[in-house]
Amino acid sequence: MIGIIGFGRFSGLMAKYLAGDFEVFISTRKDKREEIKALGATQASLADVCALPRIILSVPISAMEEILKEISPLVKENATVMDVCSVKTYPMKWMKEILPQTVSILATHPMFGPDSATESLTGRKIVLCRERMNEPGYAAVKVYLESKGLIVIETSPEEHDRQIATSLSLTHFVGRGLEEFGAFPLEIDTEGYNRLLHILGVVKNDTWELFLDMHKYNPYAEEARSRLLKAMNRINALLAGRTET
């Protein structure tokens, strides 16, 4: 049995895939019983979900610390708590500080979402940051994920955030910039421009809250944004026939 705390677009995707192999119970503050049932899962109370041996936190990064404080007295000894946040340093820190020492911790970041993995998980990537988890338990999770066709990347929370500041946070920054610019499909277009519109489309399907959180809680995101803006300003200065440092 697996419990999921939080019910958004990604929670629905998880439930859809997990329900084929496990009994899945989802805790959410709103009545979503019919939607959850349609995915093959069951809506349950927070206490009931916290009583399960495996718990996945699928909540906004900004809400995670408070959720951990709420569930800490409820989780059972030897349970495994996982998260799916798009940053890892802060979630790992919070889980280590707040959850009981008897609880195993596995920080994860699925590098896919409802827009890219609706039909299949094959070839998609998932990052694992192991902490306070015994070898058999960790190996079982890894083997299961690989059996679904996922490519497992094992790393530290710091290295994850360092790379994701460019590969995700910066991509969303560019996409939001395109949105603010007012980019839209044109009759006279190019393949390169259409790829930019694809980035915009992906970004617009995610919440503004996620965008803010992935920048606020990634210690490397501000530096990546700064480097990009400086590079663009240098190029713009060259076009204008002047030099900038």
Biotite code that builds the C-alpha atoms (Angstrom):
import biotite.structure as struc

atoms = struc.array([
    struc.Atom([0.000, 0.000, 0.000], chain_id="A", res_id=1, res_name="MET", atom_name="CA", element="C"),
    struc.Atom([1.151, 3.505, -0.838], chain_id="A", res_id=2, res_name="ILE", atom_name="CA", element="C"),
    struc.Atom([-0.192, 6.822, 0.423], chain_id="A", res_id=3, res_name="GLY", atom_name="CA", element="C"),
    struc.Atom([-0.010, 10.137, -1.399], chain_id="A", res_id=4, res_name="ILE", atom_name="CA", element="C"),
    struc.Atom([-0.450, 13.442, 0.407], chain_id="A", res_id=5, res_name="ILE", atom_name="CA", element="C"),
    struc.Atom([-1.735, 16.137, -1.925], chain_id="A", res_id=6, res_name="GLY", atom_name="CA", element="C"),
    struc.Atom([-3.781, 15.866, -5.098], chain_id="A", res_id=7, res_name="PHE", atom_name="CA", element="C"),
    struc.Atom([-2.749, 17.917, -8.104], chain_id="A", res_id=8, res_name="GLY", atom_name="CA", element="C"),
    struc.Atom([-1.916, 17.109, -11.713], chain_id="A", res_id=9, res_name="ARG", atom_name="CA", element="C"),
    struc.Atom([1.215, 15.187, -10.845], chain_id="A", res_id=10, res_name="PHE", atom_name="CA", element="C"),
    struc.Atom([-0.440, 13.279, -7.995], chain_id="A", res_id=11, res_name="SER", atom_name="CA", element="C"),
    struc.Atom([-3.027, 12.107, -10.502], chain_id="A", res_id=12, res_name="GLY", atom_name="CA", element="C"),
    struc.Atom([-0.306, 10.874, -12.838], chain_id="A", res_id=13, res_name="LEU", atom_name="CA", element="C"),
    struc.Atom([1.402, 9.006, -9.991], chain_id="A", res_id=14, res_name="MET", atom_name="CA", element="C"),
    struc.Atom([-1.848, 7.421, -8.868], chain_id="A", res_id=15, res_name="ALA", atom_name="CA", element="C"),
    struc.Atom([-2.618, 6.273, -12.388], chain_id="A", res_id=16, res_name="LYS", atom_name="CA", element="C"),
    struc.Atom([0.647, 4.348, -12.677], chain_id="A", res_id=17, res_name="TYR", atom_name="CA", element="C"),
    struc.Atom([0.955, 3.140, -9.082], chain_id="A", res_id=18, res_name="LEU", atom_name="CA", element="C"),
    struc.Atom([-2.617, 1.842, -8.911], chain_id="A", res_id=19, res_name="ALA", atom_name="CA", element="C"),
    struc.Atom([-1.690, -0.922, -11.329], chain_id="A", res_id=20, res_name="GLY", atom_name="CA", element="C"),
    struc.Atom([0.678, -2.418, -8.746], chain_id="A", res_id=21, res_name="ASP", atom_name="CA", element="C"),
    struc.Atom([-0.413, -1.149, -5.319], chain_id="A", res_id=22, res_name="PHE", atom_name="CA", element="C"),
    struc.Atom([-3.415, -0.086, -3.316], chain_id="A", res_id=23, res_name="GLU", atom_name="CA", element="C"),
    struc.Atom([-3.145, 3.709, -3.471], chain_id="A", res_id=24, res_name="VAL", atom_name="CA", element="C"),
    struc.Atom([-4.684, 6.050, -0.904], chain_id="A", res_id=25, res_name="PHE", atom_name="CA", element="C"),
    struc.Atom([-4.686, 9.827, -1.367], chain_id="A", res_id=26, res_name="ILE", atom_name="CA", element="C"),
    struc.Atom([-5.167, 12.489, 1.276], chain_id="A", res_id=27, res_name="SER", atom_name="CA", element="C"),
    struc.Atom([-6.393, 15.887, 0.130], chain_id="A", res_id=28, res_name="THR", atom_name="CA", element="C"),
    struc.Atom([-8.333, 18.607, 1.925], chain_id="A", res_id=29, res_name="ARG", atom_name="CA", element="C"),
    struc.Atom([-11.071, 18.767, -0.719], chain_id="A", res_id=30, res_name="LYS", atom_name="CA", element="C"),
    struc.Atom([-13.614, 16.104, -1.624], chain_id="A", res_id=31, res_name="ASP", atom_name="CA", element="C"),
    struc.Atom([-12.048, 14.505, -4.714], chain_id="A", res_id=32, res_name="LYS", atom_name="CA", element="C"),
    struc.Atom([-13.401, 11.000, -4.205], chain_id="A", res_id=33, res_name="ARG", atom_name="CA", element="C"),
    struc.Atom([-14.810, 10.548, -7.691], chain_id="A", res_id=34, res_name="GLU", atom_name="CA", element="C"),
    struc.Atom([-11.724, 11.892, -9.474], chain_id="A", res_id=35, res_name="GLU", atom_name="CA", element="C"),
    struc.Atom([-9.451, 9.767, -7.316], chain_id="A", res_id=36, res_name="ILE", atom_name="CA", element="C"),
    struc.Atom([-11.616, 6.668, -7.793], chain_id="A", res_id=37, res_name="LYS", atom_name="CA", element="C"),
    struc.Atom([-11.421, 7.133, -11.561], chain_id="A", res_id=38, res_name="ALA", atom_name="CA", element="C"),
    struc.Atom([-7.637, 6.768, -11.275], chain_id="A", res_id=39, res_name="LEU", atom_name="CA", element="C"),
    struc.Atom([-7.978, 3.484, -9.414], chain_id="A", res_id=40, res_name="GLY", atom_name="CA", element="C"),
    struc.Atom([-7.153, 4.973, -6.010], chain_id="A", res_id=41, res_name="ALA", atom_name="CA", element="C"),
    struc.Atom([-9.091, 5.803, -2.840], chain_id="A", res_id=42, res_name="THR", atom_name="CA", element="C"),
    struc.Atom([-9.404, 9.088, -0.971], chain_id="A", res_id=43, res_name="GLN", atom_name="CA", element="C"),
    struc.Atom([-8.468, 8.709, 2.696], chain_id="A", res_id=44, res_name="ALA", atom_name="CA", element="C"),
    struc.Atom([-7.852, 10.838, 5.762], chain_id="A", res_id=45, res_name="SER", atom_name="CA", element="C"),
    struc.Atom([-4.422, 12.236, 6.518], chain_id="A", res_id=46, res_name="LEU", atom_name="CA", element="C"),
    struc.Atom([-4.150, 9.983, 9.580], chain_id="A", res_id=47, res_name="ALA", atom_name="CA", element="C"),
    struc.Atom([-4.966, 6.878, 7.532], chain_id="A", res_id=48, res_name="ASP", atom_name="CA", element="C"),
    struc.Atom([-2.415, 7.765, 4.856], chain_id="A", res_id=49, res_name="VAL", atom_name="CA", element="C"),
    struc.Atom([0.249, 8.432, 7.491], chain_id="A", res_id=50, res_name="CYS", atom_name="CA", element="C"),
    struc.Atom([-0.349, 4.952, 8.915], chain_id="A", res_id=51, res_name="ALA", atom_name="CA", element="C"),
    struc.Atom([0.849, 3.349, 5.658], chain_id="A", res_id=52, res_name="LEU", atom_name="CA", element="C"),
    struc.Atom([4.376, 1.961, 5.182], chain_id="A", res_id=53, res_name="PRO", atom_name="CA", element="C"),
    struc.Atom([5.152, 4.176, 2.169], chain_id="A", res_id=54, res_name="ARG", atom_name="CA", element="C"),
    struc.Atom([4.128, 7.831, 1.930], chain_id="A", res_id=55, res_name="ILE", atom_name="CA", element="C"),
    struc.Atom([4.719, 10.223, -0.955], chain_id="A", res_id=56, res_name="ILE", atom_name="CA", element="C"),
    struc.Atom([4.516, 13.961, -0.357], chain_id="A", res_id=57, res_name="LEU", atom_name="CA", element="C"),
    struc.Atom([3.123, 15.687, -3.444], chain_id="A", res_id=58, res_name="SER", atom_name="CA", element="C"),
    struc.Atom([2.610, 19.217, -2.168], chain_id="A", res_id=59, res_name="VAL", atom_name="CA", element="C"),
    struc.Atom([3.962, 22.662, -3.154], chain_id="A", res_id=60, res_name="PRO", atom_name="CA", element="C"),
    struc.Atom([7.531, 23.217, -1.985], chain_id="A", res_id=61, res_name="ILE", atom_name="CA", element="C"),
    struc.Atom([6.413, 26.255, 0.012], chain_id="A", res_id=62, res_name="SER", atom_name="CA", element="C"),
    struc.Atom([3.930, 24.095, 1.951], chain_id="A", res_id=63, res_name="ALA", atom_name="CA", element="C"),
    struc.Atom([6.193, 21.148, 2.593], chain_id="A", res_id=64, res_name="MET", atom_name="CA", element="C"),
    struc.Atom([7.782, 22.235, 5.880], chain_id="A", res_id=65, res_name="GLU", atom_name="CA", element="C"),
    struc.Atom([4.397, 22.744, 7.533], chain_id="A", res_id=66, res_name="GLU", atom_name="CA", element="C"),
    struc.Atom([3.036, 19.473, 6.135], chain_id="A", res_id=67, res_name="ILE", atom_name="CA", element="C"),
    struc.Atom([6.032, 17.629, 7.568], chain_id="A", res_id=68, res_name="LEU", atom_name="CA", element="C"),
    struc.Atom([5.360, 19.129, 10.994], chain_id="A", res_id=69, res_name="LYS", atom_name="CA", element="C"),
    struc.Atom([1.746, 18.011, 10.730], chain_id="A", res_id=70, res_name="GLU", atom_name="CA", element="C"),
    struc.Atom([2.502, 14.417, 9.749], chain_id="A", res_id=71, res_name="ILE", atom_name="CA", element="C"),
    struc.Atom([5.581, 13.865, 11.924], chain_id="A", res_id=72, res_name="SER", atom_name="CA", element="C"),
    struc.Atom([3.583, 12.659, 14.960], chain_id="A", res_id=73, res_name="PRO", atom_name="CA", element="C"),
    struc.Atom([1.420, 10.454, 12.708], chain_id="A", res_id=74, res_name="LEU", atom_name="CA", element="C"),
    struc.Atom([3.902, 8.472, 10.625], chain_id="A", res_id=75, res_name="VAL", atom_name="CA", element="C"),
    struc.Atom([4.656, 4.970, 11.829], chain_id="A", res_id=76, res_name="LYS", atom_name="CA", element="C"),
    struc.Atom([8.031, 3.573, 12.843], chain_id="A", res_id=77, res_name="GLU", atom_name="CA", element="C"),
    struc.Atom([10.014, 2.220, 9.880], chain_id="A", res_id=78, res_name="ASN", atom_name="CA", element="C"),
    struc.Atom([7.790, 3.993, 7.352], chain_id="A", res_id=79, res_name="ALA", atom_name="CA", element="C"),
    struc.Atom([9.395, 5.444, 4.229], chain_id="A", res_id=80, res_name="THR", atom_name="CA", element="C"),
    struc.Atom([8.621, 9.060, 3.346], chain_id="A", res_id=81, res_name="VAL", atom_name="CA", element="C"),
    struc.Atom([9.356, 10.338, -0.154], chain_id="A", res_id=82, res_name="MET", atom_name="CA", element="C"),
    struc.Atom([8.856, 13.677, -1.858], chain_id="A", res_id=83, res_name="ASP", atom_name="CA", element="C"),
    struc.Atom([8.592, 14.687, -5.520], chain_id="A", res_id=84, res_name="VAL", atom_name="CA", element="C"),
    struc.Atom([9.673, 18.339, -5.307], chain_id="A", res_id=85, res_name="CYS", atom_name="CA", element="C"),
    struc.Atom([11.586, 19.969, -8.170], chain_id="A", res_id=86, res_name="SER", atom_name="CA", element="C"),
    struc.Atom([14.262, 21.098, -5.707], chain_id="A", res_id=87, res_name="VAL", atom_name="CA", element="C"),
    struc.Atom([15.996, 18.796, -3.261], chain_id="A", res_id=88, res_name="LYS", atom_name="CA", element="C"),
    struc.Atom([18.278, 20.640, -0.801], chain_id="A", res_id=89, res_name="THR", atom_name="CA", element="C"),
    struc.Atom([15.555, 22.232, 1.321], chain_id="A", res_id=90, res_name="TYR", atom_name="CA", element="C"),
    struc.Atom([13.109, 19.285, 1.241], chain_id="A", res_id=91, res_name="PRO", atom_name="CA", element="C"),
    struc.Atom([15.879, 16.923, 2.332], chain_id="A", res_id=92, res_name="MET", atom_name="CA", element="C"),
    struc.Atom([16.901, 19.292, 5.120], chain_id="A", res_id=93, res_name="LYS", atom_name="CA", element="C"),
    struc.Atom([13.305, 19.588, 6.360], chain_id="A", res_id=94, res_name="TRP", atom_name="CA", element="C"),
    struc.Atom([12.668, 15.846, 6.237], chain_id="A", res_id=95, res_name="MET", atom_name="CA", element="C"),
    struc.Atom([15.853, 15.098, 8.201], chain_id="A", res_id=96, res_name="LYS", atom_name="CA", element="C"),
    struc.Atom([15.080, 17.732, 10.819], chain_id="A", res_id=97, res_name="GLU", atom_name="CA", element="C"),
    struc.Atom([11.343, 17.123, 11.272], chain_id="A", res_id=98, res_name="ILE", atom_name="CA", element="C"),
    struc.Atom([10.640, 13.434, 10.703], chain_id="A", res_id=99, res_name="LEU", atom_name="CA", element="C"),
    struc.Atom([11.403, 10.892, 13.444], chain_id="A", res_id=100, res_name="PRO", atom_name="CA", element="C"),
    struc.Atom([14.762, 9.131, 13.249], chain_id="A", res_id=101, res_name="GLN", atom_name="CA", element="C"),
    struc.Atom([12.935, 5.818, 12.783], chain_id="A", res_id=102, res_name="THR", atom_name="CA", element="C"),
    struc.Atom([11.535, 6.984, 9.439], chain_id="A", res_id=103, res_name="VAL", atom_name="CA", element="C"),
    struc.Atom([13.393, 6.291, 6.193], chain_id="A", res_id=104, res_name="SER", atom_name="CA", element="C"),
    struc.Atom([13.773, 9.201, 3.781], chain_id="A", res_id=105, res_name="ILE", atom_name="CA", element="C"),
    struc.Atom([14.040, 9.211, 0.003], chain_id="A", res_id=106, res_name="LEU", atom_name="CA", element="C"),
    struc.Atom([14.035, 12.513, -1.867], chain_id="A", res_id=107, res_name="ALA", atom_name="CA", element="C"),
    struc.Atom([13.021, 12.122, -5.501], chain_id="A", res_id=108, res_name="THR", atom_name="CA", element="C"),
    struc.Atom([12.444, 14.309, -8.533], chain_id="A", res_id=109, res_name="HIS", atom_name="CA", element="C"),
    struc.Atom([10.530, 12.718, -11.414], chain_id="A", res_id=110, res_name="PRO", atom_name="CA", element="C"),
    struc.Atom([11.816, 14.488, -14.535], chain_id="A", res_id=111, res_name="MET", atom_name="CA", element="C"),
    struc.Atom([8.479, 14.228, -16.297], chain_id="A", res_id=112, res_name="PHE", atom_name="CA", element="C"),
    struc.Atom([4.886, 15.258, -15.793], chain_id="A", res_id=113, res_name="GLY", atom_name="CA", element="C"),
    struc.Atom([1.334, 14.904, -17.067], chain_id="A", res_id=114, res_name="PRO", atom_name="CA", element="C"),
    struc.Atom([2.264, 16.611, -20.336], chain_id="A", res_id=115, res_name="ASP", atom_name="CA", element="C"),
    struc.Atom([5.166, 14.295, -21.157], chain_id="A", res_id=116, res_name="SER", atom_name="CA", element="C"),
    struc.Atom([4.362, 10.929, -19.577], chain_id="A", res_id=117, res_name="ALA", atom_name="CA", element="C"),
    struc.Atom([0.632, 10.418, -20.100], chain_id="A", res_id=118, res_name="THR", atom_name="CA", element="C"),
    struc.Atom([1.123, 7.369, -22.306], chain_id="A", res_id=119, res_name="GLU", atom_name="CA", element="C"),
    struc.Atom([4.336, 5.831, -20.988], chain_id="A", res_id=120, res_name="SER", atom_name="CA", element="C"),
    struc.Atom([7.173, 6.173, -18.481], chain_id="A", res_id=121, res_name="LEU", atom_name="CA", element="C"),
    struc.Atom([9.679, 4.424, -20.719], chain_id="A", res_id=122, res_name="THR", atom_name="CA", element="C"),
    struc.Atom([12.839, 6.469, -21.180], chain_id="A", res_id=123, res_name="GLY", atom_name="CA", element="C"),
    struc.Atom([11.808, 9.136, -18.665], chain_id="A", res_id=124, res_name="ARG", atom_name="CA", element="C"),
    struc.Atom([14.234, 10.089, -15.910], chain_id="A", res_id=125, res_name="LYS", atom_name="CA", element="C"),
    struc.Atom([13.831, 10.156, -12.146], chain_id="A", res_id=126, res_name="ILE", atom_name="CA", element="C"),
    struc.Atom([16.375, 11.483, -9.651], chain_id="A", res_id=127, res_name="VAL", atom_name="CA", element="C"),
    struc.Atom([16.885, 9.711, -6.317], chain_id="A", res_id=128, res_name="LEU", atom_name="CA", element="C"),
    struc.Atom([18.631, 11.244, -3.286], chain_id="A", res_id=129, res_name="CYS", atom_name="CA", element="C"),
    struc.Atom([18.898, 8.543, -0.640], chain_id="A", res_id=130, res_name="ARG", atom_name="CA", element="C"),
    struc.Atom([18.950, 9.355, 3.069], chain_id="A", res_id=131, res_name="GLU", atom_name="CA", element="C"),
    struc.Atom([18.347, 7.197, 6.143], chain_id="A", res_id=132, res_name="ARG", atom_name="CA", element="C"),
    struc.Atom([17.212, 4.242, 4.059], chain_id="A", res_id=133, res_name="MET", atom_name="CA", element="C"),
    struc.Atom([18.559, 0.705, 4.302], chain_id="A", res_id=134, res_name="ASN", atom_name="CA", element="C"),
    struc.Atom([20.004, -1.041, 1.279], chain_id="A", res_id=135, res_name="GLU", atom_name="CA", element="C"),
    struc.Atom([17.181, -3.601, 0.747], chain_id="A", res_id=136, res_name="PRO", atom_name="CA", element="C"),
    struc.Atom([14.489, -0.910, 0.932], chain_id="A", res_id=137, res_name="GLY", atom_name="CA", element="C"),
    struc.Atom([16.330, 1.402, -1.408], chain_id="A", res_id=138, res_name="TYR", atom_name="CA", element="C"),
    struc.Atom([17.130, -1.403, -3.859], chain_id="A", res_id=139, res_name="ALA", atom_name="CA", element="C"),
    struc.Atom([13.454, -2.426, -3.980], chain_id="A", res_id=140, res_name="ALA", atom_name="CA", element="C"),
    struc.Atom([12.388, 1.119, -4.917], chain_id="A", res_id=141, res_name="VAL", atom_name="CA", element="C"),
    struc.Atom([15.096, 1.398, -7.563], chain_id="A", res_id=142, res_name="LYS", atom_name="CA", element="C"),
    struc.Atom([14.267, -1.984, -9.110], chain_id="A", res_id=143, res_name="VAL", atom_name="CA", element="C"),
    struc.Atom([10.568, -1.100, -9.236], chain_id="A", res_id=144, res_name="TYR", atom_name="CA", element="C"),
    struc.Atom([11.213, 2.239, -10.949], chain_id="A", res_id=145, res_name="LEU", atom_name="CA", element="C"),
    struc.Atom([13.524, 0.658, -13.501], chain_id="A", res_id=146, res_name="GLU", atom_name="CA", element="C"),
    struc.Atom([10.929, -2.042, -14.203], chain_id="A", res_id=147, res_name="SER", atom_name="CA", element="C"),
    struc.Atom([8.641, 0.747, -15.376], chain_id="A", res_id=148, res_name="LYS", atom_name="CA", element="C"),
    struc.Atom([11.192, 1.861, -17.934], chain_id="A", res_id=149, res_name="GLY", atom_name="CA", element="C"),
    struc.Atom([12.456, 4.815, -15.920], chain_id="A", res_id=150, res_name="LEU", atom_name="CA", element="C"),
    struc.Atom([16.095, 5.902, -16.038], chain_id="A", res_id=151, res_name="ILE", atom_name="CA", element="C"),
    struc.Atom([17.246, 6.292, -12.423], chain_id="A", res_id=152, res_name="VAL", atom_name="CA", element="C"),
    struc.Atom([19.803, 9.010, -11.642], chain_id="A", res_id=153, res_name="ILE", atom_name="CA", element="C"),
    struc.Atom([21.404, 8.803, -8.206], chain_id="A", res_id=154, res_name="GLU", atom_name="CA", element="C"),
    struc.Atom([22.913, 12.002, -6.848], chain_id="A", res_id=155, res_name="THR", atom_name="CA", element="C"),
    struc.Atom([23.085, 14.391, -3.890], chain_id="A", res_id=156, res_name="SER", atom_name="CA", element="C"),
    struc.Atom([20.489, 17.102, -3.220], chain_id="A", res_id=157, res_name="PRO", atom_name="CA", element="C"),
    struc.Atom([23.144, 19.778, -3.801], chain_id="A", res_id=158, res_name="GLU", atom_name="CA", element="C"),
    struc.Atom([24.255, 18.418, -7.165], chain_id="A", res_id=159, res_name="GLU", atom_name="CA", element="C"),
    struc.Atom([20.626, 17.993, -8.212], chain_id="A", res_id=160, res_name="HIS", atom_name="CA", element="C"),
    struc.Atom([19.807, 21.612, -7.416], chain_id="A", res_id=161, res_name="ASP", atom_name="CA", element="C"),
    struc.Atom([22.977, 22.862, -9.112], chain_id="A", res_id=162, res_name="ARG", atom_name="CA", element="C"),
    struc.Atom([22.081, 21.177, -12.390], chain_id="A", res_id=163, res_name="GLN", atom_name="CA", element="C"),
    struc.Atom([18.317, 21.722, -12.207], chain_id="A", res_id=164, res_name="ILE", atom_name="CA", element="C"),
    struc.Atom([18.885, 25.469, -11.748], chain_id="A", res_id=165, res_name="ALA", atom_name="CA", element="C"),
    struc.Atom([19.856, 25.456, -15.422], chain_id="A", res_id=166, res_name="THR", atom_name="CA", element="C"),
    struc.Atom([17.904, 22.564, -16.916], chain_id="A", res_id=167, res_name="SER", atom_name="CA", element="C"),
    struc.Atom([14.554, 23.403, -15.281], chain_id="A", res_id=168, res_name="LEU", atom_name="CA", element="C"),
    struc.Atom([14.514, 26.742, -13.454], chain_id="A", res_id=169, res_name="SER", atom_name="CA", element="C"),
    struc.Atom([16.239, 28.581, -16.294], chain_id="A", res_id=170, res_name="LEU", atom_name="CA", element="C"),
    struc.Atom([13.993, 26.943, -18.880], chain_id="A", res_id=171, res_name="THR", atom_name="CA", element="C"),
    struc.Atom([10.914, 28.104, -16.982], chain_id="A", res_id=172, res_name="HIS", atom_name="CA", element="C"),
    struc.Atom([12.456, 31.556, -16.640], chain_id="A", res_id=173, res_name="PHE", atom_name="CA", element="C"),
    struc.Atom([12.818, 31.756, -20.433], chain_id="A", res_id=174, res_name="VAL", atom_name="CA", element="C"),
    struc.Atom([9.285, 30.428, -20.896], chain_id="A", res_id=175, res_name="GLY", atom_name="CA", element="C"),
    struc.Atom([7.799, 33.007, -18.530], chain_id="A", res_id=176, res_name="ARG", atom_name="CA", element="C"),
    struc.Atom([9.809, 35.667, -20.331], chain_id="A", res_id=177, res_name="GLY", atom_name="CA", element="C"),
    struc.Atom([8.248, 34.580, -23.612], chain_id="A", res_id=178, res_name="LEU", atom_name="CA", element="C"),
    struc.Atom([4.828, 34.763, -21.989], chain_id="A", res_id=179, res_name="GLU", atom_name="CA", element="C"),
    struc.Atom([5.497, 38.288, -20.696], chain_id="A", res_id=180, res_name="GLU", atom_name="CA", element="C"),
    struc.Atom([6.838, 39.241, -24.152], chain_id="A", res_id=181, res_name="PHE", atom_name="CA", element="C"),
    struc.Atom([3.569, 38.062, -25.693], chain_id="A", res_id=182, res_name="GLY", atom_name="CA", element="C"),
    struc.Atom([4.926, 35.345, -27.968], chain_id="A", res_id=183, res_name="ALA", atom_name="CA", element="C"),
    struc.Atom([2.273, 33.599, -30.086], chain_id="A", res_id=184, res_name="PHE", atom_name="CA", element="C"),
    struc.Atom([2.107, 31.410, -33.248], chain_id="A", res_id=185, res_name="PRO", atom_name="CA", element="C"),
    struc.Atom([2.918, 33.198, -36.505], chain_id="A", res_id=186, res_name="LEU", atom_name="CA", element="C"),
    struc.Atom([2.125, 32.301, -40.094], chain_id="A", res_id=187, res_name="GLU", atom_name="CA", element="C"),
    struc.Atom([5.674, 33.091, -41.155], chain_id="A", res_id=188, res_name="ILE", atom_name="CA", element="C"),
    struc.Atom([7.525, 31.057, -38.570], chain_id="A", res_id=189, res_name="ASP", atom_name="CA", element="C"),
    struc.Atom([10.627, 28.928, -38.132], chain_id="A", res_id=190, res_name="THR", atom_name="CA", element="C"),
    struc.Atom([11.315, 25.617, -36.463], chain_id="A", res_id=191, res_name="GLU", atom_name="CA", element="C"),
    struc.Atom([13.404, 27.422, -33.846], chain_id="A", res_id=192, res_name="GLY", atom_name="CA", element="C"),
    struc.Atom([10.561, 29.802, -33.017], chain_id="A", res_id=193, res_name="TYR", atom_name="CA", element="C"),
    struc.Atom([8.105, 26.913, -32.727], chain_id="A", res_id=194, res_name="ASN", atom_name="CA", element="C"),
    struc.Atom([10.465, 25.242, -30.261], chain_id="A", res_id=195, res_name="ARG", atom_name="CA", element="C"),
    struc.Atom([10.375, 28.399, -28.175], chain_id="A", res_id=196, res_name="LEU", atom_name="CA", element="C"),
    struc.Atom([6.576, 28.290, -28.276], chain_id="A", res_id=197, res_name="LEU", atom_name="CA", element="C"),
    struc.Atom([6.751, 24.683, -27.092], chain_id="A", res_id=198, res_name="HIS", atom_name="CA", element="C"),
    struc.Atom([8.704, 25.837, -24.031], chain_id="A", res_id=199, res_name="ILE", atom_name="CA", element="C"),
    struc.Atom([6.069, 28.507, -23.441], chain_id="A", res_id=200, res_name="LEU", atom_name="CA", element="C"),
    struc.Atom([3.285, 25.941, -23.716], chain_id="A", res_id=201, res_name="GLY", atom_name="CA", element="C"),
    struc.Atom([4.882, 23.592, -21.193], chain_id="A", res_id=202, res_name="VAL", atom_name="CA", element="C"),
    struc.Atom([5.506, 26.420, -18.724], chain_id="A", res_id=203, res_name="VAL", atom_name="CA", element="C"),
    struc.Atom([1.956, 27.761, -18.964], chain_id="A", res_id=204, res_name="LYS", atom_name="CA", element="C"),
    struc.Atom([0.568, 24.357, -17.934], chain_id="A", res_id=205, res_name="ASN", atom_name="CA", element="C"),
    struc.Atom([2.430, 24.590, -14.618], chain_id="A", res_id=206, res_name="ASP", atom_name="CA", element="C"),
    struc.Atom([1.305, 26.860, -11.814], chain_id="A", res_id=207, res_name="THR", atom_name="CA", element="C"),
    struc.Atom([2.831, 30.228, -10.981], chain_id="A", res_id=208, res_name="TRP", atom_name="CA", element="C"),
    struc.Atom([3.331, 28.833, -7.467], chain_id="A", res_id=209, res_name="GLU", atom_name="CA", element="C"),
    struc.Atom([5.594, 26.102, -8.832], chain_id="A", res_id=210, res_name="LEU", atom_name="CA", element="C"),
    struc.Atom([7.570, 28.672, -10.817], chain_id="A", res_id=211, res_name="PHE", atom_name="CA", element="C"),
    struc.Atom([8.105, 30.863, -7.757], chain_id="A", res_id=212, res_name="LEU", atom_name="CA", element="C"),
    struc.Atom([9.020, 27.900, -5.562], chain_id="A", res_id=213, res_name="ASP", atom_name="CA", element="C"),
    struc.Atom([11.567, 26.404, -7.943], chain_id="A", res_id=214, res_name="MET", atom_name="CA", element="C"),
    struc.Atom([13.422, 29.721, -7.914], chain_id="A", res_id=215, res_name="HIS", atom_name="CA", element="C"),
    struc.Atom([12.966, 30.679, -4.276], chain_id="A", res_id=216, res_name="LYS", atom_name="CA", element="C"),
    struc.Atom([13.999, 27.311, -2.856], chain_id="A", res_id=217, res_name="TYR", atom_name="CA", element="C"),
    struc.Atom([16.821, 26.466, -5.240], chain_id="A", res_id=218, res_name="ASN", atom_name="CA", element="C"),
    struc.Atom([20.048, 28.009, -3.857], chain_id="A", res_id=219, res_name="PRO", atom_name="CA", element="C"),
    struc.Atom([21.585, 28.075, -7.340], chain_id="A", res_id=220, res_name="TYR", atom_name="CA", element="C"),
    struc.Atom([18.687, 29.522, -9.368], chain_id="A", res_id=221, res_name="ALA", atom_name="CA", element="C"),
    struc.Atom([19.410, 33.229, -8.843], chain_id="A", res_id=222, res_name="GLU", atom_name="CA", element="C"),
    struc.Atom([22.998, 32.846, -10.027], chain_id="A", res_id=223, res_name="GLU", atom_name="CA", element="C"),
    struc.Atom([21.831, 30.999, -13.165], chain_id="A", res_id=224, res_name="ALA", atom_name="CA", element="C"),
    struc.Atom([19.308, 33.749, -13.967], chain_id="A", res_id=225, res_name="ARG", atom_name="CA", element="C"),
    struc.Atom([21.962, 36.410, -13.428], chain_id="A", res_id=226, res_name="SER", atom_name="CA", element="C"),
    struc.Atom([24.401, 34.702, -15.786], chain_id="A", res_id=227, res_name="ARG", atom_name="CA", element="C"),
    struc.Atom([21.752, 34.440, -18.508], chain_id="A", res_id=228, res_name="LEU", atom_name="CA", element="C"),
    struc.Atom([20.704, 38.083, -18.192], chain_id="A", res_id=229, res_name="LEU", atom_name="CA", element="C"),
    struc.Atom([24.316, 39.271, -18.287], chain_id="A", res_id=230, res_name="LYS", atom_name="CA", element="C"),
    struc.Atom([24.953, 37.156, -21.386], chain_id="A", res_id=231, res_name="ALA", atom_name="CA", element="C"),
    struc.Atom([21.871, 38.567, -23.134], chain_id="A", res_id=232, res_name="MET", atom_name="CA", element="C"),
    struc.Atom([22.882, 42.119, -22.237], chain_id="A", res_id=233, res_name="ASN", atom_name="CA", element="C"),
    struc.Atom([26.369, 41.546, -23.667], chain_id="A", res_id=234, res_name="ARG", atom_name="CA", element="C"),
    struc.Atom([24.903, 40.240, -26.921], chain_id="A", res_id=235, res_name="ILE", atom_name="CA", element="C"),
    struc.Atom([22.468, 43.151, -27.081], chain_id="A", res_id=236, res_name="ASN", atom_name="CA", element="C"),
    struc.Atom([25.349, 45.584, -26.534], chain_id="A", res_id=237, res_name="ALA", atom_name="CA", element="C"),
    struc.Atom([27.312, 43.986, -29.377], chain_id="A", res_id=238, res_name="LEU", atom_name="CA", element="C"),
    struc.Atom([24.332, 44.421, -31.687], chain_id="A", res_id=239, res_name="LEU", atom_name="CA", element="C"),
    struc.Atom([24.169, 48.072, -30.684], chain_id="A", res_id=240, res_name="ALA", atom_name="CA", element="C"),
    struc.Atom([27.845, 48.507, -31.458], chain_id="A", res_id=241, res_name="GLY", atom_name="CA", element="C"),
    struc.Atom([29.013, 48.994, -27.894], chain_id="A", res_id=242, res_name="ARG", atom_name="CA", element="C"),
    struc.Atom([30.762, 46.817, -25.355], chain_id="A", res_id=243, res_name="THR", atom_name="CA", element="C"),
    struc.Atom([29.656, 46.002, -21.829], chain_id="A", res_id=244, res_name="GLU", atom_name="CA", element="C"),
    struc.Atom([31.471, 44.282, -19.018], chain_id="A", res_id=245, res_name="THR", atom_name="CA", element="C"),
])
